[in-house]
């Protein structure tokens, strides 16, 4: 668990000196479920905002988490997940590519 905390702070902190990466949406998911099985990054999409898709193949028979950087500042927020209890947006794939997804 401590390794996850260190990883989250190293790679997901919004303000590097604050070590707040574990508190971000990506950090929270990493702390809860560990490293993803597959991660797809779209840092420079032709339309919309940068996003990441994390795949966990053994979590509930296959789970996806989709994060979007809607401000272009490196702060990715969870916009969709197939896991019960998390944010769900059945149109996430179309919405994220058009840049029209709304983040609560």
WOTABEL-V958907 format. One line per field, one symbol per residue. ss: DSSP state (A for helix, B for strand, O for the rest). psi: psi as a letter, one per 20 degrees, with the letter a starting at -180 (. if undefined). burial: + if it has 24 or more other ideal C-beta (glycine too) atoms within 12 Angstrom, else -. A space follows every 10 residues. Layout:
BEGIN
ss=???
psi=???
burial=???
END
This chain:
BEGIN
ss=OAAAAAAAAA AAOOOAAAOO AAAOAAAAAA AAAOOOOBBB BBOOOOOOOB BBBBBBOOOO OOBBBBBBBO OOOOOOBBBB BOOOOOOOOO OAAAAAAAOO OOOO
psi=hhhggggghh ijpgohiilj hiirghgggg hgiaqrhqpp pnhmqhqaqq rqpppohiok joqqppqqni ikjjnpqpiq qjppirppoi kgggghhijj ppp.
burial=---+---++- ++++------ ++-+++++++ +++--+---- -------+++ ++++-+---- --++++++++ ----++++++ ++---++-+- -+---+---- +-+-
END
